[in-house]
Amino acid sequence: MLKVAARCDLACDYCYVYESVDQSWRHRPHFIAPSTVAAAAERIAEHAERHRLARVRVILHGGEPLLAGPARLRDIVERLRAALGDRLELGLQTNGVLLTEDLCDLFVEQGVRVGVSLDGDAAAHDRHRRRADGRGSHAEVRRALEMLRRPEYRAAYAGLLCTVDLANDPVAVYDALVREQPPAVDFLLPHANWDRPPSRPGGGATPYAQWLLAVHRRWVETGRPVGIRLLDSLRTTLGGGMSGTEAVGLSPAALVVIESDGSFEQVDALKTAFDGAPATGRSVFADTVDDVAGHPLIAVRQIGLAGLCATCRSCPVVRHCGGGHFAHRYGDGHFDNPSAYCADLQALIGGLLPRPPGLDPALLDDLGTGYGTPAAVVRLALVHSSFVRAYLAALGPRAERDPLAAPAWSLLRAVDREHPAAVRAVLAHPFVRTWAADASGSGRGLAQLAGLAAAAALRAGVTAELTVPVHKGLVVLPSLGVVAAEPGAAVARLHIDHGAVAGDPVWQRPHEVTAAGRTLVLDDVDPYRDCFGVPVTGRLTAAEARSWAGRLDDALGWAAERIPQYLPGLEAALRVVVPLRPDPGGGLRSATARSAFGAVAVAPAPDAPSLATLLVHEVQHVKLGAVMDACDLFDRADPRRVAVPWRKDRRPIEGALHGCYAFAAVADVWRHRSGPAAREQFERYRGWVGRTVEQLLTGGGLTAGGVRFVERLRATLAGW
């Protein structure tokens, strides 16, 4: 972190530089001198060369770095580039007030990524981020962000930094940040310690955790449209990875500060501990970076668990929180303490631990009827999306160590920052979770992460080069199709140029068909579609695809007319149809897979009502699988089995629940058909479900949520 300016044009009352006990800024030059920049660049380059670092990140900081002006900033950037070359990554953190088009031109030209401090909407932001005369800065910051969002400057937009304030509504703050379309967001806890504890109005034990968990819930509800560094870092540690931030986790400290006078300092948040706390006694004119790394308070942050106090070392969540931010541990003259936010960190981590997240009781009641409103079924799709991202977060640390997956992981994260909709479209493909679950559990197929990244890059229209694995002669690009590879090749090199694969490749794309006014994907190419336990077809001919389109159109048209109560499920949970080979015995054949939300596999049926019944039956399984992802309906450790009328063998509780939910819908379909045979089928299926529901409710094994869910289904049956 290079302090290019030691003064600021704002007077934020929570500022750790100017409003803390350390007042060393008063004795430093207002701006860094060219000779200091030259010495700093030489020291950084020397360190990078000695340790063979492929990448060095320099953050231009302050005070307010834009006070330095375009000419001085250009000189600083060019000196750093001359010393470090291609290994240099440049960032700048600003309050945004002084941002101009000239500066944006410079930042785009020199590859400087700009982070902006924004605390929410006008009321939230201007509560603290004011000028010395009391005027707020929100309007100027919004103007700066509007500039950074322009196509010509978007490449310079790094993200937003927000300080948590309990006086601000967390959801309103999150929504205000997301409206600015940032590539990334980070939340900072206000700097506090045991001598100056964090404010806790109302006396709650963990108000900061509850604030951040409210943000997390909103983030999940909105489909995680942007990365949130603090939450992503904690989720990575929950998957066994390193955090990548000093705020949480056990990653070694990787930051040193160079002040405007050339002094080396520790992380400048230490200014909140005591006067002189960040000082090292070293400077760029006399000392190397390795000399600074030997400072005791830096060295103790390099050794992970061993550098923490006894209380932290014995804590069950220590590998996730890492003792919290080093500055927050200070108290009674030393840092050998837990964080002053210890209780909040424990509660936050507990709220993020991978467990069924639960559904709002009203949503559970809604889905328990057997139907489900559009909002309820859309919520299930978000549950599925959360699982996919959780799997990817768990795979990330392994991907970073894999020569084929590492560039793909980097590209996927970059596309997710800049073009999140493209990544969402790829991750929504049903068979991505099938692959991710297998890769997370078995470790097989990690290289297919390159296929995901390539598909995201193609959808985003960016330019990239990537080595991708070949599966049975094909490069698999989820949601887009497959590309033929060279015969016998294990990998292929893809050149992606603005949304197209260079070299005129041979594509096999899934068929898009229109059925009852909506578009469905008829997938006969993705190799991961073979996850249903029944044989799928090979590639369909054009005539076969047209025949399938006609069948689906007739079936969904019949459903819309006769059983419209199931349309929300069909529209939200049926996006991909996988053709199956016909049953050799002539029976009906269909299937779903828990890991493939949005996909139903089905063989041709004799008529539209039969195919509609199969689709409704299987979509019920899709919906209930997602409900079970979201909440525990039964005790998974309970070994008991349930006698069910539709099978000779007794079924686990989960299997009995699935049968009830799916066959209830089949009964309802027959209820809406006419004639004695339809009445007989309705009575048959309703009887099956009714008897099994009573067994489930009296036999034990259901959770309170499970009892509530099954009672809602029983009430639906009683109303028929």
C-alpha positions in Angstrom: 0.0 0.0 0.0 1.6 3.2 -1.2 0.5 6.4 0.5 0.7 8.9 -2.3 -1.2 11.6 -0.3 -1.2 12.2 3.5 -4.2 14.6 3.5 -7.9 14.1 2.7 -10.7 16.3 1.4 -13.2 14.7 3.7 -13.4 14.6 7.5 -15.1 11.2 8.1 -15.6 10.9 11.9 -14.7 7.2 11.9 -11.5 7.6 10.0 -8.7 5.5 11.5 -6.0 7.7 10.0 -7.0 11.1 11.2 -9.5 10.4 14.1 -7.5 7.7 16.0 -4.9 7.9 18.7 -2.0 7.8 16.3 -1.5 11.2 14.8 1.7 10.6 12.8 0.1 12.0 9.7 0.6 15.5 11.0 4.4 15.2 10.5 4.4 13.6 7.0 4.7 15.4 3.6 1.3 16.1 2.0 2.4 14.2 -1.1 4.9 11.5 -1.8 8.1 12.9 -3.5 9.4 11.5 -6.8 12.6 10.4 -5.1 10.5 8.4 -2.5 8.5 6.8 -5.3 11.7 5.8 -7.1 13.1 4.3 -3.9 9.9 2.5 -3.1 9.7 1.1 -6.6 13.3 -0.2 -6.4 12.6 -1.9 -3.0 9.4 -3.6 -4.3 11.2 -4.7 -7.5 14.1 -6.0 -5.5 11.8 -8.0 -3.3 9.8 -9.4 -6.2 13.0 -10.5 -7.9 14.5 -12.1 -4.8 11.4 -14.1 -4.1 10.5 -14.8 -7.8 7.1 -13.3 -7.4 4.9 -13.6 -10.5 2.5 -10.9 -9.2 2.9 -7.8 -7.0 -0.1 -5.7 -6.1 0.4 -2.0 -5.3 -2.6 0.0 -4.0 -2.3 3.7 -4.2 -3.8 5.1 -1.0 -4.0 8.0 1.3 -5.4 10.2 2.8 -7.2 10.8 -0.5 -4.9 9.7 -3.4 -6.8 11.8 -6.0 -5.5 14.9 -4.3 -2.2 14.1 -5.9 -3.7 15.1 -9.3 -3.4 13.5 -12.8 0.2 14.6 -13.5 1.7 13.3 -10.2 -0.3 10.1 -10.3 0.9 9.4 -13.9 4.5 9.9 -12.8 4.0 7.5 -9.9 2.3 4.8 -12.0 4.9 5.1 -14.8 7.8 4.8 -12.3 6.2 1.6 -10.8 5.6 0.2 -14.2 9.2 0.8 -15.3 10.5 -1.0 -12.2 8.1 -3.9 -12.1 6.9 -4.5 -15.6 4.1 -7.1 -16.3 4.1 -8.4 -12.8 2.6 -5.2 -11.4 -1.1 -5.0 -10.6 -2.3 -1.5 -9.7 -5.2 -0.5 -7.5 -6.4 2.8 -6.1 -8.8 3.4 -3.2 -10.6 6.7 -3.2 -13.6 8.5 -1.7 -14.5 9.3 -5.3 -15.2 13.0 -4.8 -12.4 14.2 -7.1 -12.7 11.6 -9.9 -12.7 13.1 -13.4 -12.7 11.9 -16.9 -9.0 12.8 -17.2 -8.2 10.5 -14.3 -10.4 7.7 -15.6 -8.6 8.0 -19.0 -5.3 7.6 -17.1 -6.5 4.6 -15.0 -7.8 2.8 -18.1 -4.6 3.5 -20.0 -2.4 2.3 -17.1 -4.6 -0.6 -15.9 -5.3 0.9 -12.5 -8.4 -0.7 -10.8 -10.3 1.8 -8.7 -12.1 1.0 -5.5 -14.6 3.6 -4.1 -15.8 4.0 -0.6 -19.6 4.1 -0.4 -21.7 3.4 2.8 -25.1 3.0 1.2 -27.8 5.5 0.2 -27.5 9.2 0.9 -28.7 9.0 4.5 -26.3 6.1 5.3 -23.3 7.5 3.5 -23.5 11.1 4.7 -23.9 10.0 8.3 -20.1 9.8 8.5 -18.5 10.6 5.1 -18.7 14.4 5.3 -16.6 17.4 4.6 -15.1 19.5 7.4 -18.0 21.9 7.1 -20.5 19.1 7.6 -21.7 18.8 4.0 -22.2 15.2 2.7 -20.3 13.6 -0.2 -22.9 11.1 -1.5 -23.9 13.1 -4.6 -20.3 13.5 -5.7 -19.6 9.8 -5.1 -22.7 8.8 -7.2 -21.4 11.0 -10.0 -18.0 9.2 -9.8 -19.6 5.8 -9.9 -21.8 6.8 -12.9 -18.6 7.7 -14.7 -16.9 4.4 -13.8 -19.9 2.5 -15.1 -19.5 4.0 -18.6 -18.3 1.4 -21.1 -15.1 3.3 -21.8 -14.2 3.3 -18.1 -15.8 0.1 -16.8 -12.4 -1.7 -16.9 -11.1 0.6 -14.2 -14.0 -0.1 -11.8 -12.8 -2.5 -9.1 -15.7 -2.3 -6.6 -17.1 -0.7 -3.5 -15.9 -0.6 0.2 -18.5 -0.1 2.8 -18.1 0.4 6.6 -20.8 -1.4 8.7 -22.9 1.0 10.7 -25.6 -0.5 12.9 -27.7 2.7 12.5 -28.2 1.9 8.8 -30.6 -0.7 7.6 -28.4 -3.6 6.2 -30.8 -4.5 3.3 -31.1 -0.9 2.2 -27.3 -0.5 2.3 -26.9 -3.7 0.3 -29.5 -2.7 -2.3 -27.9 0.8 -2.6 -24.5 -0.8 -3.3 -25.8 -3.3 -5.8 -27.5 -0.5 -7.7 -24.1 0.9 -8.5 -23.3 -2.3 -10.4 -19.9 -2.9 -8.8 -17.7 -5.8 -9.8 -17.2 -6.5 -6.1 -18.1 -5.3 -2.6 -16.4 -5.5 0.7 -17.8 -4.7 4.2 -15.5 -3.5 6.9 -16.3 -3.7 10.6 -15.6 -0.3 12.3 -12.1 -0.4 13.7 -12.3 -1.0 17.4 -10.5 -2.9 20.1 -10.8 -4.0 23.8 -9.7 -0.5 25.0 -12.1 1.2 22.7 -14.9 -1.4 22.2 -17.3 -1.4 19.3 -20.5 0.4 19.8 -23.4 -1.9 20.6 -26.6 0.2 20.9 -29.4 -1.7 22.5 -27.0 -4.0 24.3 -27.3 -6.9 21.9 -24.6 -9.6 22.1 -23.9 -9.9 18.4 -25.4 -7.0 16.5 -22.7 -6.8 13.8 -23.2 -10.5 13.0 -26.9 -10.0 12.7 -26.4 -7.0 10.4 -24.0 -9.0 8.1 -26.3 -12.0 8.2 -29.1 -9.8 7.0 -26.9 -8.7 4.1 -26.1 -12.4 3.5 -29.7 -13.4 3.3 -30.5 -10.6 0.9 -27.4 -11.5 -1.2 -28.6 -15.1 -1.5 -32.2 -14.0 -2.2 -30.9 -11.9 -5.1 -28.8 -14.6 -6.5 -25.4 -13.3 -5.4 -25.1 -10.8 -8.2 -21.8 -9.5 -7.0 -18.9 -11.0 -4.9 -18.8 -9.8 -1.3 -15.2 -10.2 -0.1 -15.8 -10.8 3.6 -18.6 -13.3 3.0 -16.8 -15.0 0.1 -13.7 -15.3 2.3 -15.5 -16.9 5.1 -17.3 -19.3 2.7 -13.9 -20.3 1.3 -12.6 -21.1 4.7 -15.7 -23.2 5.4 -14.8 -25.1 2.3 -11.2 -25.7 3.6 -9.5 -22.9 1.7 -7.6 -19.8 2.6 -9.4 -16.5 3.1 -7.3 -14.1 1.0 -8.1 -11.2 3.4 -6.5 -10.0 6.7 -10.0 -9.5 8.2 -10.6 -13.3 8.7 -8.9 -16.6 8.3 -5.4 -17.8 8.9 -3.8 -16.6 5.7 -0.3 -15.0 6.3 -0.2 -11.2 6.4 0.6 -10.1 2.9 0.5 -6.3 3.2 3.1 -3.6 4.0 2.5 0.1 4.0 4.8 2.7 2.6 4.0 6.2 3.9 4.4 9.4 2.0 7.8 10.0 3.7 9.1 6.5 2.7 8.5 4.9 6.1 7.6 1.3 6.1 4.6 0.6 8.4 2.4 -2.3 9.3 -1.3 -2.3 8.3 -2.5 1.2 9.0 -5.6 0.1 10.9 -3.2 -0.3 13.9 -3.3 3.4 14.2 -6.5 2.7 16.3 -4.4 0.9 19.0 -1.9 3.4 20.3 0.2 6.3 19.1 3.0 4.8 17.0 1.5 1.3 16.8 2.0 0.8 13.0 5.6 2.0 13.0 8.5 -0.3 12.1 11.5 2.0 12.3 12.3 1.1 8.7 12.2 3.1 5.5 12.6 2.5 1.7 15.8 4.5 1.8 17.7 2.2 4.2 15.9 -1.1 4.5 14.5 -4.0 2.4 11.1 -5.5 2.5 12.6 -8.6 4.1 13.9 -6.4 6.9 10.3 -5.2 7.5 8.9 -8.7 7.4 11.1 -9.5 10.4 9.3 -7.0 12.6 7.7 -9.0 15.5 4.1 -7.9 14.9 4.4 -8.8 11.2 6.2 -12.1 11.9 3.5 -13.2 14.4 0.9 -12.7 11.6 2.8 -15.0 9.3 2.6 -18.2 11.4 -1.1 -18.8 11.4 -2.6 -20.6 14.4 0.6 -20.5 16.4 0.4 -16.6 16.4 -2.9 -16.5 18.2 -3.8 -16.4 21.9 -4.7 -19.5 23.8 -8.4 -18.6 23.7 -8.4 -18.5 19.9 -6.3 -21.6 19.5 -8.9 -23.6 21.4 -11.9 -22.2 19.6 -13.8 -24.4 17.1 -14.2 -21.7 14.5 -10.6 -20.4 14.6 -9.7 -21.7 11.2 -12.5 -19.5 9.8 -12.2 -16.3 11.7 -8.4 -16.6 12.3 -8.8 -14.5 15.4 -10.3 -11.6 13.4 -8.5 -8.5 12.3 -5.1 -8.0 14.1 -6.0 -4.4 15.0 -9.2 -5.5 16.7 -7.3 -7.8 19.2 -5.5 -4.9 21.0 -6.2 -4.4 24.7 -4.5 -3.8 28.0 -1.2 -3.0 26.2 -0.9 -6.1 23.9 -2.4 -8.0 21.0 -2.5 -11.4 22.6 -6.3 -11.4 22.8 -9.3 -12.6 20.8 -11.0 -10.0 18.5 -13.1 -7.4 20.2 -15.7 -8.7 17.7 -15.2 -12.3 18.8 -18.9 -13.0 19.6 -20.0 -11.4 16.4 -17.5 -13.5 14.3 -18.7 -16.7 16.0 -22.3 -15.9 15.3 -21.6 -14.8 11.7 -19.7 -18.0 11.0 -22.4 -20.1 12.6 -24.9 -18.4 10.4 -22.8 -19.2 7.3 -22.0 -22.8 8.1 -23.2 -25.2 5.4 -26.6 -26.5 6.6 -30.1 -26.5 5.1 -30.8 -22.7 5.2 -34.5 -23.2 5.9 -37.5 -21.7 4.2 -39.9 -19.1 5.4 -42.8 -20.9 7.1 -45.3 -19.3 4.6 -43.2 -20.6 1.7 -43.0 -24.1 3.2 -46.8 -24.0 3.7 -47.2 -22.9 0.1 -45.1 -25.7 -1.3 -46.6 -28.2 1.1 -50.0 -27.8 -0.6 -48.4 -29.7 -3.5 -48.6 -26.7 -5.9 -46.4 -23.7 -5.1 -46.8 -20.1 -6.2 -44.4 -18.7 -8.8 -42.5 -16.9 -6.0 -42.1 -20.0 -4.0 -40.8 -22.1 -6.9 -38.4 -19.3 -7.9 -37.0 -19.4 -4.4 -36.2 -23.0 -4.9 -34.2 -22.1 -8.0 -32.2 -19.7 -5.8 -31.5 -22.5 -3.3 -30.1 -24.6 -6.2 -27.9 -21.7 -7.3 -26.6 -21.3 -3.8 -25.5 -24.9 -3.7 -23.7 -24.6 -7.0 -21.8 -21.6 -5.8 -21.0 -23.3 -2.5 -19.5 -26.3 -4.4 -17.5 -23.9 -6.5 -16.2 -22.0 -3.5 -15.1 -25.4 -2.0 -13.4 -26.3 -5.2 -11.6 -22.9 -5.5 -8.6 -23.6 -3.3 -7.9 -26.9 -5.1 -8.4 -25.2 -8.4 -5.7 -22.6 -7.6 -3.2 -25.4 -7.2 -4.1 -27.3 -10.4 -2.2 -26.3 -13.6 -5.3 -26.7 -15.8 -7.9 -25.4 -13.4 -6.1 -22.4 -12.0 -6.3 -20.2 -15.1 -9.9 -21.3 -15.5 -10.7 -20.4 -11.9 -9.1 -17.0 -12.4 -11.1 -16.3 -15.6 -14.4 -17.5 -14.1 -13.9 -15.2 -11.1 -13.0 -12.3 -13.4 -16.1 -12.9 -15.6 -18.3 -13.1 -12.5 -17.1 -9.7 -11.4 -17.5 -8.0 -14.8 -20.4 -10.0 -16.3 -22.3 -11.7 -13.5 -25.3 -12.5 -15.7 -23.1 -14.7 -18.0 -21.9 -16.7 -15.1 -25.4 -17.1 -13.6 -26.6 -18.4 -16.9 -23.9 -21.1 -17.0 -24.3 -22.1 -13.4 -28.1 -22.4 -13.8 -27.5 -25.2 -16.3 -28.8 -28.2 -14.4 -25.8 -30.5 -15.0 -23.2 -28.0 -13.6 -24.2 -29.1 -10.1 -24.0 -32.7 -11.1 -20.4 -32.2 -12.1 -19.6 -29.9 -9.2 -21.0 -32.3 -6.6 -18.9 -35.1 -8.0 -15.8 -33.1 -8.2 -16.2 -31.8 -4.7 -16.7 -35.3 -3.3 -14.4 -37.4 -5.4 -11.9 -34.9 -6.7 -12.5 -36.2 -10.2 -13.1 -33.9 -13.1 -11.7 -30.7 -11.5 -10.3 -29.7 -14.9 -13.9 -29.3 -16.3 -13.9 -26.0 -14.4 -12.2 -24.8 -17.6 -15.3 -25.7 -19.6 -17.4 -23.6 -17.2 -15.1 -20.6 -17.5 -15.0 -20.9 -21.3 -18.8 -21.0 -21.5 -19.0 -18.0 -19.2 -16.5 -16.1 -21.4 -18.4 -17.0 -24.5 -21.7 -15.8 -23.0 -20.0 -12.6 -21.7 -18.6 -11.8 -25.2 -15.0 -11.4 -23.8 -11.7 -12.5 -25.3 -9.7 -15.3 -23.6 -7.5 -18.3 -24.2 -8.0 -21.4 -22.2 -6.8 -25.0 -22.1 -9.9 -27.2 -21.6 -10.3 -31.0 -21.0 -11.6 -33.3 -23.7 -14.4 -35.8 -22.7 -14.9 -38.6 -25.2 -13.7 -36.5 -28.0 -15.7 -33.4 -27.0 -15.1 -30.1 -25.2 -18.1 -29.6 -22.9 -19.3 -26.0 -22.6 -22.2 -26.1 -20.2 -25.4 -24.5 -21.3 -24.0 -24.0 -24.8 -23.2 -27.5 -26.1 -20.1 -29.3 -27.1 -17.2 -28.8 -29.6 -15.4 -31.6 -31.4 -11.8 -31.9 -30.4 -8.9 -33.4 -32.3 -9.0 -37.2 -32.4 -7.2 -38.7 -29.4 -6.6 -35.4 -27.7 -6.8 -35.2 -23.9 -7.0 -31.4 -23.9 -7.8 -28.6 -26.4 -6.8 -25.0 -26.6 -9.7 -22.6 -27.0 -9.3 -19.2 -28.4 -12.4 -17.1 -27.5 -12.7 -13.9 -29.4 -15.6 -11.6 -28.4 -18.1 -14.4 -27.8 -17.0 -16.8 -30.5 -14.6 -19.8 -30.6 -11.9 -19.0 -33.1 -11.1 -21.5 -35.9 -14.5 -22.5 -37.1 -15.0 -25.4 -34.7 -17.6 -28.2 -35.2 -20.4 -27.5 -32.7 -23.1 -29.8 -31.4 -25.7 -27.6 -29.6 -28.7 -28.7 -27.7 -32.0 -28.1 -29.5 -34.1 -25.2 -28.4 -37.8 -25.9 -28.9 -41.0 -23.9 -28.4 -43.7 -25.6 -26.3 -46.9 -23.8 -25.3 -45.4 -20.4 -25.9 -42.2 -21.0 -23.9 -38.7 -22.1 -24.8 -37.3 -25.4 -23.6 -33.9 -26.9 -24.1 -33.9 -30.5 -25.5 -30.5 -31.6 -24.4 -29.0 -34.6 -26.2 -25.3 -33.5 -26.1 -24.2 -32.8 -22.5 -22.4 -35.9 -21.3 -23.2 -34.9 -17.7 -26.9 -35.4 -18.5 -26.4 -39.1 -18.1 -27.1 -38.9 -14.3 -30.7 -40.3 -14.1 -29.9 -44.0 -13.8 -31.8 -44.8 -17.0 -30.4 -44.8 -20.5 -30.5 -41.5 -22.4 -30.7 -41.2 -26.2 -27.8 -40.3 -28.4 -27.9 -37.3 -30.7 -31.4 -36.7 -32.1 -31.9 -36.2 -35.8 -33.6 -33.0 -36.9 -36.8 -34.9 -37.5 -36.7 -36.5 -34.1 -36.1 -33.1 -32.5 -39.2 -31.7 -34.4 -41.2 -34.6 -33.2 -40.2 -34.0 -29.6 -41.1 -30.3 -30.0 -44.6 -31.2 -31.1 -45.1 -33.7 -28.2 -43.9 -31.2 -25.6 -46.1 -28.4 -27.2 -49.2 -30.7 -27.0 -48.4 -31.8 -23.5 -47.8 -28.4 -22.0 -50.7 -27.0 -23.9 -52.9 -29.6 -22.4 -51.5 -28.9 -18.9 -52.1 -25.2 -19.3 -55.8 -25.9 -20.1 -56.6 -28.7 -17.7 -54.2 -28.4 -14.7 -53.0 -24.7 -14.6 -52.3 -25.0 -10.9 -49.1 -26.8 -11.8 -47.9 -24.2 -14.3 -45.7 -22.3 -11.8 -43.7 -25.4 -11.2 -43.5 -26.4 -14.8 -42.3 -22.9 -15.8 -39.7 -22.4 -13.0 -38.5 -26.0 -12.5 -38.6 -27.3 -16.1 -36.0 -25.8 -18.3 -34.3 -28.8 -19.8 -35.8 -32.0 -21.2 -33.5 -35.0 -21.6 -34.8 -37.6 -24.1 -34.7 -41.2 -22.7 -34.6 -44.4 -24.7 -38.1 -46.1 -24.6 -38.8 -48.7 -22.0 -38.3 -52.1 -23.7 -41.4 -53.4 -22.0 -43.6 -50.6 -23.5 -44.2 -48.8 -20.2 -43.8 -45.1 -19.4 -40.4 -43.9 -18.4 -39.2 -40.7 -16.7 -36.7 -39.6 -14.1 -35.1 -36.7 -12.2 -31.8 -36.3 -10.4 -31.5 -34.4 -7.1 -28.4 -32.6 -8.4 -30.0 -31.5 -11.6 -32.6 -28.9 -10.7 -34.5 -27.7 -13.8 -34.1 -31.0 -15.8 -36.5 -33.8 -16.4 -35.6 -37.0 -18.3 -38.5 -38.6 -20.2 -39.2 -41.2 -22.9 -41.9 -40.6 -25.6 -45.4 -41.1 -24.2 -48.5 -42.2 -26.2 -50.4 -39.0 -25.9 -50.4 -35.4 -24.6 -52.1 -36.2 -21.2 -49.7 -39.0 -20.5 -46.7 -36.9 -21.2 -48.1 -34.0 -19.2 -48.6 -36.4 -16.3 -45.1 -37.6 -16.4 -43.7 -34.0 -16.6 -45.8 -32.9 -13.6 -44.9 -36.0 -11.6 -41.2 -35.4 -12.2 -41.3 -31.7 -11.5 -42.8 -32.5 -8.1 -39.6 -34.5 -7.4 -37.5 -31.6 -8.6 -39.4 -29.2 -6.3 -39.2 -31.5 -3.3 -35.5 -32.1 -3.8 -34.9 -28.4 -3.6 -37.1 -28.1 -0.5 -35.0 -30.8 1.1 -31.9 -28.9 0.1 -33.3 -25.9 2.0 -34.6 -27.5 5.1 -34.6 -30.7 7.0 -38.0 -32.4 6.7 -36.9 -35.5 8.5 -34.1 -36.8 10.8 -31.4 -38.0 8.4 -30.0 -40.3 11.0 -33.4 -42.1 11.5 -33.0 -45.6 10.0 -36.7 -46.5 10.0 -38.5 -47.4 6.7 -42.1 -46.9 5.7 -44.4 -49.4 3.9 -45.7 -47.8 0.8 -48.5 -49.1 -1.5 -46.6 -48.4 -4.7 -43.7 -50.7 -4.0 -43.1 -54.1 -2.5 -40.1 -53.0 -0.4 -40.2 -50.5 2.5 -38.9 -47.1 1.7 -36.7 -44.7 3.7 -38.5 -41.6 5.0 -37.1 -39.5 2.2 -38.4 -41.9 -0.5 -41.8 -42.0 1.1 -42.0 -38.2 1.2 -41.0 -38.1 -2.5 -43.6 -40.6 -3.4 -46.4 -38.8 -1.6 -45.5 -35.4 -3.1 -45.3 -36.8 -6.7 -48.2 -39.2 -6.6 -50.5 -36.5 -5.0 -49.9 -34.5 -8.2 -50.7 -37.5 -10.3 -53.9 -38.0 -8.4 -54.8 -34.4 -9.1 -54.1 -34.8 -12.8 -56.6 -37.7 -12.9 -59.0 -35.6 -10.9 -59.2 -33.2 -13.8 -59.8 -35.9 -16.4 -63.2 -37.3 -17.2 -64.7 -40.8 -17.2 -64.9 -43.8 -14.9 -61.3 -44.8 -15.6 -60.0 -41.4 -14.6 -62.1 -41.6 -11.4 -60.7 -45.0 -10.6 -57.1 -43.8 -11.1 -57.7 -40.7 -9.0 -59.0 -42.8 -6.1 -56.1 -45.2 -6.5 -53.4 -42.5 -6.3 -55.2 -40.5 -3.6 -55.5 -43.6 -1.5 -51.8 -44.4 -1.9 -50.8 -40.9 -0.7 -53.4 -40.7 2.1 -52.3 -44.0 3.7 -48.6 -43.1 3.5 -49.2 -39.6 4.8 -50.8 -41.0 7.9 -47.8 -43.4 8.4 -45.4 -40.5 8.1 -47.3 -38.4 10.6 -47.7 -41.1 13.2 -44.4 -43.1 12.7 -41.9 -40.5 13.9 -38.8 -39.4 12.1 -40.2 -36.1 10.7 -38.9 -32.8 12.0 -41.3 -30.0 13.1 -41.0 -28.6 9.6 -41.6 -32.0 8.1 -44.8 -32.5 10.1 -46.0 -29.0 9.0 -45.2 -29.8 5.4 -47.0 -33.2 5.4 -50.0 -31.8 7.2 -50.4 -29.2 4.5 -50.3 -32.0 1.9 -52.9 -33.9 3.9 -55.1 -30.8 4.0 -54.9 -30.6 0.2 -56.0 -34.2 -0.2 -58.9 -33.7 2.1 -60.1 -30.8 0.0 -60.4 -33.0 -3.1 
